[in-house]
Amino acid sequence: MTQSSEHSPTFQRFLAPLEDFRASAEHQRLCHKVPDTEWVNLGIERVIGDHRSGCGFIQERLLRDLLGVTKSHYFESCKSRRRRAHLALGSDGSCKKPHDMGVLKKLEHPAAQDFDRCDPLNAGVLADELVSNSCGTLVRRVRFVVPETGETMEFLTNLGRLIPPGVVAQLYFMRWRIEKSFDEIKNKLHETKAWAMSANAKAMQAAFIVLAYNLAQLLHAKLEQEHDEHGGGGPHDPANQRQRLRRASQLSAIVVERKGQLPLLREVFQKPSQLGIKFYRWLRHHFLDPAPWPAAQARLRLLYNQS
């Protein structure tokens, strides 16, 4: 059976954000073979690791003497509804109503709403209005000009007027990051197929993927913070930064050429939409590597060609 003391320093730092939630998690129960904490760790490790099958993952753990449970017991645990609830995936039995697209057609009778046109948040916003259809359904419509293309777009939302129209437009543009995160999960975490056939096991897999993805984002952000705090001494990906700065410069040049104004939130949210493959390779390697944290950081700097 795995013990937390056998986890690598990198693995411990990776899981650190979870520690505050473990003790307060509901649906806990002692298991003499795989405790809940170790079971969650196994699921996250399987996502980060480059294992093409569950059998290969378990067999490698057994060969390393890091697991004292049979393969069949591990796969049986994926059927446990209690363990699924432990991942906060319990359903209240309700289901979402499908959108009635017919209601959103033929919107008319626009009623303009005032908004602060001088606020940098609202740069590019042409109109903020309420519109309705023949059934009397009211929705909010924001008309926005994309600064780099000059294209006019319309966004429908049920968000109230406390949310500036420029923020509504930015939220729609950030939806592309969701698609990029799916690409990251598929091509960098190599999660391309289900681990099992049951709906319960698939729900567990989804939770583990989300946990691993978010924890990777948090660890990367922590490394970036340490880089800034230490005056450039921490691990940092210079190639990624150069690419980001080049894209920001190109965007600014296009906006200036079109005599437009880049919305404030577009300037603020300039972080990369994906983590680099070098970071994932480093993380995958050091998950079970007992190297001290400073040594692991040095290796990441070497991988980033910063040493």
N, C-alpha and C positions, 0 to 999 in steps of 0.2 A: 504494500500500500504506500502511496506517496505521502510524504510529509512535507509541510511547508518549509522546514529547514533545509530540504534538499533542493528546493527551487533555486534557480540561478538568481544573482542580484538583478539582472535585467528583467527576469520574469516577475520578481517581487515588485520592482518599480512599476512595471506594466500593470499589475493588478492592484496597486496601492489605492486608486480611487474607489475600488469596490469595498474596501475594508470597513468603511463607515456604514455600509448598508447590510453587511452580512448578518450582524447581530440582531438587527431589527427586522430581518426578512421573515415573513410568515411561512407557514406550511413546512417548518423545519421538523426533522425527525432524525434520531440517531440511527445510523446504518453501520453494522459491524464490518461491512465489506468496502463500501465506497461512501464516506461521509459526504454530505451535501456540498461542503466547501471544495473538496477534492473533485467531486463530480462536475461542478461548474468550471473548475480549472481545466479539467480534461476536455470539456467541450470547447472552451476558448482556445486551448492549445491545438486542438484538432483543426480549428479554422485557420490559425496562423501557420501551422505546419504544412508541409508540401506532401501530404499523404493522399494518394489517389483512392484509397478505400479504407473503411473502418477496420477491417481485418489487419491491413498493413499497419495502421496506426497503433492498434492494441499490441500486435506482435512486436513492434519496435520497442514499445514501452516495456514489455515483458523481458525482452532481450537486455534492456538496460537496467533491469531489476528495479524499475520505478513504479511497478504496478503489481499488486497482489490480489488480482481478481481475474476470473476467467472471462474469456471472450463472450461467452453466452450470457453471463451476468451483466456485462456492460451493455449489451444490446437489449436485454430485458429492461434495463433501467430507462431506456428511451421510450418505453411504453407507459411509464409511471405518470399518472395524472398529477400526483402530488409533486413530483419533481418539476413538472411543467408549471404548476401553480407557484412553485418556489422561484421560477424565473419571471413571476409577475405577468404571466400570460393568461391568467384565468379570464374567461369570458362571462359577461353578465347575461348572456342569452339573447341580448338585443341584436338587431341587425340594422344596417343603414338602409334608408330608403333610397332607391335609385333616383338620379336626377331626372326630372321631367323636362326634357329638352324642348318640348313643344311650348312650355310656358315661357322659355327664354327667346322664342322666335318673335319676330315682328315687334320689337320693342319700340315704343313711340312715346309721345308726350314728354319730352325731356324737360326737367325743371332744374335750372342751373343752381349750383350751390357756390357760395363764396369760399375762396381759399386764398392763402397768402402767396401771391405770385412772386414776392421778393425773397421768400424763404428758399435757400439753396436746395433744401430737400425737394422742392416742387419744380425744379428746373426741368423744362421740357413738357410740363403738364399743360394741355390746351383747355381742358374742361373737366369739371367734377360735377356730375349731375345725377338726378334721380330719373329713372325711366320706368315705364310700365307697359304692359301688354293689354290685350282686350279683356283679359280676366281681372285686371286691376292689380296684378302682382308687381310690387315695387322692388327694384334692385338699384344698386349704385353703379354708375358707369364712369370710368376714368379714361379720358382720351389723352394720349401721350405720343410725343414725337421722339423716336429713337435718334439720339444726337449724331451717331456715326453713320447712319444711313438715310435719315430724313423720312423714314417710313412712319406713318401714323398708325397707332395701334389702339384698340379699345379693350379695356379690362373690366369685367363684371365682378362684383364682390358684394357680400353682405356685411362687410366690416362697417362700423359706424363712422361718423364724422370726426371722432377723436383721432382716427388714424389719418394722417395727411395723405393726399392723393399720390404724392411722390413716393411714399412708403409702399402704397398698394402696387404701384408700377414696379418698384424694386423687388417686392416679394414675388411677382410673376417672373421677373428675369432670373431670380435665384432658383427657380424650379429646374433650370438646366443643370444645376449642381446635383440635383437628385439623380438625373440620368448619368452624370459622371460618377457618382458614387456607386451606381449599379455596375458600371464598367470597371471600377476599381475592385469591387468584390469579385467579379468574374475573372478578370485578367491578372490581378495581383495577389488576391487571396485564393484564386483557383477554385472558387465555389461555383461549380457549373452544373451539379446534379444533386438530387436529394440523397440523404444518408440512408433513408429507410422509406417504406411505403405508407406507413400509418400517418394519419393527419396529426396525431399527437407528436410523433417524432419529427415531422416536418416543422411543426410550430416550435419545438425545442431548437432545431437547427437554425431557424430564422432568428431566434433570440440570441443564440451563441454568435451568429454572424454579426448582428447589430452590436453586441457587447464588444467583440473583438475589434470591429471597425472603429467604434467610439473610443475604446481604450488606446488604440493606435494613434488616433487623432490627438488625444490628450497627452500621450507621451511625447509625440512630435512637437506639440505646442510647448511642453515643458522644456525640451531641448532647445527650442528657439529662444525661449525666455532666458535660459541659462547663458546662451550665446550672447544675448544683448547685455545681460547683467555683468558678464565677465569681460566686457570690452572686445568681443569677437573671439574669445578663447574657447567657446563651446563648439560642439559639432554643428555645422551649418552647410547647406547645399548651395554653393556659389553659382552653379550652373542654373539651378532653379530660380535663384534670385535674379540672375542676368536675364533670363527669359521673361520673368515677370515684369522687370523694369522696361524691357524692350517693348513688350505688348502695351504697357501703360503709356509709354512715350508715343507709340504709333496711334493709340486711341486719342491721346490729347491732340496730336497733330491733325487728325481727321476732323475732330470737333472744331478746332480753331479754323481750319480751312472752310468748314461749313458755317462758320460764324455762329456756332451754337454754344451751349453751356453744358458741361458734364454735371449730372446730378451729384449732389454731395455724397449720397450713399454709394454711388458707383466708384467714387474715389476712395471711400473708406474700405469697402469690401474688395480688396485687391489680393487677398490671400489665394494660394493655388487651390484649384478645385480637386486635385488629387495629390496623394502622397507619392513620392518617387519610388521606383522599383528598388533603388539602392537601399532605401530605408527598410523596406520589407525584407530584403535579403539579409540585411544585418540583424533585424529583429528575429527572423526565423532561425538564424544561426545561433544567436545568443540566448534563445529560450531555455536551452538545457546546458549551455556552456557555463561552467562555474567561474569564469573570469570575473574579477572585481569590476564594479561599475566604472571606475576611472579607466581601466583597461578597455572595457567595452566602448566607452566614449572615444578613446584614442583610435580604436579600430574603425569606428564610424567616420572619424575625421579623415583617416587614411582612405576609406572608401570614397569619401567626397573629394579626395585629392587636396586635402588641406594641411597635411602634416608637414 
